[in-house]
Structures are given as C-alpha cells and as structure tokens.
Amino acid sequence: MEKSKILIIEDDDGISTQMKWALNEEYDVLLAVNTKEAINIMTQFSPPLVTLDLGLPPDPEGTDEGFRLLQEILEISHLTKVIIVTGNPEKDAPLRAISMGAHDFFTKPINLEELKAVVKRANYVQGLEKDLKELQTRLEADSYCNIIGSSREMQEIFTAIRKVSTTDIPILITGESGTGKELVARAIHLQSQRKNGPFIAINCGAIPENLMESELFGHEKGAYTGAHVQRKGKLELADNGTVFLDEVGDLPLSLQVKLLRVLQDHALERIGGREIINLNVRFFAATNKDLEELVSNGEFREDLYYRLAVVNLKVPSLCVRGEDVLILAKSFLKKYGGANEKSIRLGEDAVQAINSYKWPGNVRELENKIQRAIAFAESEQISASDLGLTASTDEFSLNLKKAKERLEMGYIKMALVKCDGNISHASQEMGLTRPTLHGLMKKYNITAKKV
C-alpha cells in the first residue's frame, strides 16, 4: 500500500532529522526549511499531512511567518491536516492556530511517540474526509433520478429509462423483492411528459381481494352496504399521470379481466355506476414472480400479460452489481448517520462482510442493516457485528486460484442475468462456445434458472 505523504516544515536540521527518523517507516517524508520550499512542495505533491514550525525565517523567533504559511497551505488544500510544532512561548498561539484550521498543536521539545500517535490520528481523519468527498462526487456521477449505481447492469437500466421515458407504452418491471422496482417506475415517470401529473402506486398484494375492486375503480353512493358517498378509484385519480401496479401477479383473475378492459378501452365504470369515464393513464406493472409461469398455470391472463409487458425491464439483484454494494452502503451511512448526528464510517471487517454477503433482500436489506448498525454502533466505526453480519476471512483469501474462480463464476452469472438465462446468447456475449459455457456452468454448479 502506498504511504501517505507528510511534509515537515522545520528550519532546525536536528529536529527535522529526528522527526523524519520517527515517521519515515510509515510515511513518505518530505522536508522544507522555509515558506518558498513548502509552497513548492504543496503545489507539486499535495501532501495530506503537514507538521509546521511557526518560527520560520525571516522571523524564526516570532510566529507571523508560520501563521501566514498555515493560511496558504489550507488555501491550497483545505483537506490537509496541519500539525503545529513550535517552541515559541506565546500562550495564545495554539488557540489561534486551531481557530485558523490547524488540526493539532505540539510544543518543543517534541515527544516523538506522542507525535507519531497524533500524526496517525490526523492521517485517519484526513482519509475519512477524503472518502466522504469522493463519495459525494461519485454519487453525483453514478446516480440517476435518486437511483444509485455505477455497475454495467445499472447503467443499462439508466439507458433504458431514458429511452422508454419518451414513449407512452406500458412497462413491466421485474426483479427480486427489494431491488428498487418502484424507484425505476418513478424515474421513468419523472422523465416523461406526464411528470407534472400524478404517480399513483397500488400494491396489489397488500389490499384484501374484497376491497381491491373498489380501490381500483371506485364506487357510486349506495353501490353496496357501507358505500355512503361516491368515491373515485385510484385509476381515476391517476388521470393524466401514471399508475404503478406493484406485485401485479397477485391481482385476482376477476380483476385482471376488468383491468384488461381499461387498458384496451382507456375507460372505466365505477362500481354501481353506468357512466363511462375516459382515462388518460400510462400503466407500469411490477412483480417478483415469473408471470410467464403464472400464465402457463392459468393464474394470470395471457392477454393481460402481453398488454402490460410491451417493454420488460429487469432490475438486477444486488449480488451481481459489484462495487455498487459498497457505494450504496456508504450513501445510506451518510443519509442516516447525518440524520442521527453521528459521524461514523465502515470498519474493515464491516466492508469485508458487506462484500462477501449475498444480500437476498437486495437494496432494501442493505438499507435496513445500515440503519441497524447506526443504532447499535458504540463507536465511530461500524463493525460487522453492528450490521448483524459475520466477516468471512475465507471470502477474501489471497489464493490466486480461488480468486480466479470467483471472478469467473461472477462473470458467468452476470452474463446469464443480462441474457435472461439464454445460454446461447450468454456464450456469444462472453465470446465462448456453447459447450464451453455449459462445462463452466457444470463446474460451478450454475443453472440459468438459479441466476
């Protein structure tokens, strides 16, 4: 691992030599004896750590030159951690230095062990601030309509969102529970010409069957016992906007017929009503079930399936999204840590556990575990146990053969996911023959259905 650079600004050769000797093993040490040399090094190398003697020429007995240099260093890089080291007896110098942005303060003679401890701490804090800045920059570049992802799979989803947003066709969004299907639907709506209209989400699996018809279509006063007033249904409330039918595979067959009619005629009747109400609504549907299998089993209407699935967007599982897992974890940490006024980071074992865990609950599970960790963490560093996970040292073995196998296995799974389990297409995507891909799938016990 590359050593952090530290600039020692000291005009006393004996002291600078001592400090270099103490820090040289852990840091890449740079030396300067005056302001000019220090500014040149800062401009050229941008060291994250600096020790600064306030008493520099042309005023080695005073502090003015040192304070001027402190200000210039922080203007060059506000993330640089400056540790003041001086023998000047001025009592207000430490307070003034800290108020100007110095990280810490030491008086001569220097205790080298204490200095090493303070520099180590400063390096740690500087690393945190650098990571946060990089994360903020990356989130801006790797997000789209509140969806975060830099993986190829998510970039393909972003491209698809841009394309289908310009149309008004129905969209079927598939994927495992917790992958963010509703976020994708909202992103398409917000990029479409209907963005100023309503976005009405309906969870078809959460509403009792006996209430679902009224929820969708509304009712007239007196249509049934308890219908004391006229009530518009959610389909009608979505006029000039978008309807999102979540878990559409749970919709009863009787209502599937009525929904099909709405899709065909762009009109509906309330329960107990005779008036035909015209609708200008775009339909999105989502499911974590295999609708084609439901169709073959007679549990879902084939004609409704083809009406809804004009375009099918498949949201990838978190386990195939590579480095997105850690990016999302850090974004949730920033979101919920800030809300709880906590300044915390992921420890090494937490990072290891996050990368090795398979995330069966996908993004929703990751978000929940980060919230849990923030609540349980007793320090500013989150551990694997805070997340409710166990760090697996085997998962990060440096065995080259295992690393190659893990990479090969992940690549095969990603290709199969991208090609919807079609082995012929996946082999073409990977530049392999079909028999070769079959052999690798057998070796790693991978089936297209499992992926």
N, C-alpha and C positions, 0 to 999 in steps of 0.2 A: 504494500500500500504506500502511495506517495506521501511523504512527510509534509506537514503544514509548514509554510514559511513563517519565520519570525524575524523581524528587523530590530536589532539592538542599536539604539542611538545613544552613544556614550563617548565622551571625549577623553575619558581616563582609560588608557590602554590596559592597565592592570585589571580594572573592574570589568571591562568588556571581555577580556580574555577569560576571566573567571566565569562570567555568565555564559559565554559561548561553550566552555567546557561542560558546564552543568546541563545545558539544553541541547547540545549537539547530537546526542544519541536519538532523541525523539523528534527533533525539528530540523528543518533546513535553515540554518542560521545565516543571516545577512548582517553586515556591520556598516554603520555610518558614524562619523565623528562630528558632523555639523549639519545645518539645515539644508544646504545645497545637495549634499550627498544623499540625505534622507529623502528629499523630494524626488530626486532622480530614481532612486530605488522604488519608491512608492508608485511612481508613474510607470516604471518598466515591469515590476513584478507583482504589484498589488498584494503584498503580504497581509494575511488576515490578522496577524498578531504583531504588536509593536511594544517594545519597552522604551520609554523616553525619559532621558535625564533632562530636567528642566534647566539646569545650569549649563548652557551651551555657549560657545563663542559666537559673537564677540562679547558676551556678558556672562562668563562662567560662574560668577558669584551671585548673579541675580536669577530671575525666573521669566523675564519678559520674552526672551528669545524662545524658551521652551513652550510657553503658552501660545505664542504665535504659530509655532510649528504644530502643536496639538490641533489648533483650529484648521490649519492647512491639510493635515492628514485626514481629518474627519470630513473635510470638504471633498477630498479625492475619493474616499470610500467611507461612507457612514457605517458600514458593517464591520470595519476594522476595530479590533479590541485593543485599546491603548492602555498599557500599564505604566503609570508614572513611577520612576525611580529617581530619587534625588536626596542630596544631603543638605539642601537649603533649609534653614531653620524657620522659615516663615510659617506661622501657625495656620493661616487661612489658605495656604497653597493646596492642601488636599481637597478642601471643600470646593474651592474654585475649579480645580481640575475635574472633579466629579460632575459639577454643575455644567461644565463645558462639554461633557460627553466621555470623559475618561472612564475606563472600566474599573480600575482599582489603583491603589497608591501604596508605594513602599518607600521607606526612608533608609538611608545608608547608616551603618554597614548592612549589607544585604545577607539575609539568611537564605542560602541557596535552596534548601529543601522547601522552605515556605514559598519561595519564588516559583519553583517547579510546580508546586501544587496550585498556585494561583494561575499560572500560565495554562496548565492543563484544564482548569475550570473555564478560563476565558476561551480556550480553543473549542471546548464543548458547547458553550453558549453561542459562539460565532457560527458553529456548524448548524445549530438549531435555527438560527435566524436566516442563514443561507438557504437551508432546506425549505423554510417557510416561503421565502421569496421565490425560489424556483418552483415550488408547488403552485403558488398564486399565478405565476406566469404560465405554467403548464396547464392549469385548469382553464385559463382563458383561451389557450390554443386548442385544448383537447376536449372542449365541451361544445354542445350544440343544443340550444333550447333546454338548458338545465340537465341534459344528459351528458355524463362524463365518460370518455373512453378514447384511448389512443390506439387500441389494437386494430388490426386489419378488419376484424369482424365488425367492430362498431363503426369504423369509417365507412364500411359498406352500407350499414344501416343509415348513417347520416346522408350518404349519397342517395339512397332510396327515398328517404324522407323528402329531400329536395325535389326529386323527380315527381313523386305522387302528389306533392302539395299543389302542383299547378293544375291538377285534374280534379274531377268531382266524382270519381268512381268509388265504389265500396272497397274497403280494405279489410282483409283478415290478418290479424296479428297473432302469431303462435309463439310458443316458448314455454319453458318451465315456469312454475309459480315463483314470483319474486324477481323475475328478470327485468321488469320495467316496461311491460307492455302498455300500460296506461300512459306512461311518460312519452312513449313513441307516438301514441294516438294524439296526445295533447300537442306534441311538437308539430305533427302534420297539420292539425287544426290551426295552430298559431301562425303557420307559414302559408296558409291557404287564403283564398278570397273570403272565406267565412270567418276569419279571425275576430271580427267585431260582433259576430253572432254568438249564441250560447253554445257551450260544450256540456252536454248532459251525459253523465256516466251512470249506467244502470248495471248493478251486479245481479246477473240472472240466477246466481246460485245462493244469494243471501235473502231473497224475498220469497216468502211462502207461496206455493203454487196458487192457492185460492185468492191471493191478493195481487198476483203478478199481472193479470189481465187489466185490472183497474189501474195499476201503477203505470202500465204502458199506454193504455188507450183512454183512460179517464172514464167518467160516467156522468149521466144526467141525474138530476134530482129525482128520487123515487125509483131509480133503476133496480134497486134491491134493498132489503132491510138494512137500515143504517146509512143509506145514501141520502142524507138530509139536504145536501146542496150539490149544485153542479160542480164538477171537478175536472180540470184538464189533466190529461196524462202526460208523461214525460216526453213521449214522441211529439205531441203537440207543442209542448213548451220549448222543444228544440228547433222550432221552425226558423228557417234562415241560418241555422247553425249545424252542429254535428251531434249525432247520437253515438255513444260508445257502449256497446253491449258486451260487458265483461263476462267471462265464463259462459259464453253463448251455448256451449254444449250442454248446459244444464236446463235450457229452455224446454218446457213441456211440448210434446208434439202438437197438442191442440193450439198452442200459441204460435208454434212455428208456421202453421197454415196462415194465421192472421198476419203475422209479420211478413210472410212472403207476399201477401196481397198488397201490403203497404209499399213494399219495395217495387212491385210491378206497377201499381196504380198511382203512387205518390199521393195517397189519400187514405183517410181512416174514418170510422164512425165510433163515437163514444158508446160505452155500454148503455143500453136503454135509449139510445138516440137514433134518429133517422137522417140527420143532416150529414152530408158528405163534406168532410173538412180536408181541403187540399193542403199538402205539405211540401215544403221545400227544405229537405233534410238530407245530409250526407251520412251514410252509415259506416261505422267502424265496428268490427267484432273482434273479440279476443278469446283465446282458450288455451288451456294447458293440456287439453285432451287431443286425441287423434280423431278428428272429425270424419276422416275417410273411413276409419274403422267403425265409428258410430253409424255412418251411412250404411255400410255393409251389414251391420247388425240390425238395421231398421229403427235405430234410436234417434236418427237425425235425418231430416228430409234432404234428399239429393238435390232437388231443385233449389232449395234454400241455400244449401252449401255453395252451389255454383253462383248464386246471386251475390253471396257475401264475399266469396273468395275470388273476385275479379283479379285482385293482386294479393299475394300471400307474402307477408314479411315475417321472417323467422328471427326472433330476438335470441342471440346466443346465450348459452349458460355462462355463468361467471367462471366456471372452471376452465373454459377454453379461451378466456380473454387475457391470459398472460399478465403483463405488468399492470393492467387496469385494476387488478385486485388491490394492489398497494396504493395506487393513485386514489381509488375510491376510499380506502381506509383512511388515508391522510386527509381527504376532503371532509369526511364525516367527523374526524377528530377535530379539525378546525371549526366545523359548524357547531358541534355540540360542546366542545371544550370551551369555545368562546361564550356560548350561552350560559355555561356554568361557571364562568370567570376562572377557568383553570388553564394554566399554561403547561401542557403535557405533551409528551412525544412517545412514539413506539420504541420499546426496548428491542434489543437484538433477538431475544427469544420470541417476542411477540411478532416481529417481522417474519421470522422463520416459521412460526406456527401459522400465520396468515397465508404464507406462500405454499405451505405443504397441505393445508386443509382443503377438502374437495368442495366445500360450500354447496351442499344440497339445497339449501334455502336461498341460494343466489344473493343478489344485491340486498334484498330485504333482510336476510340473515346477517350479512356483514354489518349493515347499519345498526341492527339491534345489538350485536355483540360489541360494537364500538361504544354505543350508549351505555351498555352494561359496564364496560371497562372503565369509562369515565367516572361512573358512580362508585365502583369498587376500588379504584386505584388509590393507594395510600401515599404515593409519591408522584413526582412529576414525570415518571417513566412508567408506561404501561407494560405489564408483563403478560406472558401467555396465559397464566392463571387468571389474571384480571379479565381476559377475554373469554374465559371458560374453555380454553383450548390447551393442548399439550404440545410443546415444541418437540419435533421429531428430528433427532440428530441424524438418523439414517437417511432422511429425505434429502439431506444436504451433504451426503458423503462426497468426498473428492475423488472417488473411484471413477476413472475415466470411462470404463465400460458401462457402468450404471448410468452415468451422466448422458452418454450417447444413446442408450436405450430409452431413457426418459424423454429425451428430445425427439427421438424417432417416433415414440408412441404418441406424444402430444401432437406431432405434425400430422400423423395419420388420422387422429381423431378430428383435428381441425379441418382437414380436407374432406372427411366424411360428413361433418356437420355442414360445411359450405355447400356440398353437393347433395344435401338431403338424403344421405345414405346410399346414393347411387355409386356403386363400386367402379363401374366403367368410367364415369365422369371423374371420380376421385383419382383413379390411376392416371388419367390424362392430365389432371391438374398437377399431380406430383411428378409427372414425367417417368412413370413406371409402367410396366406391362401389367395387365390384369392378374396373371398368375403370380407375379412377384408381390403385388399388393395383397393377394389372398394369403400368400405364405407369411408375410409380415403380420397380417391380422391374426392368423392362427398362432403365430409365435407369441404375440402379446395378449391373446385371448380377447380380441376386439371384434365386436359384431356391429354391423351398420345399425341395427335396432337399438343396441345399448347406447350408441352415440346419440 
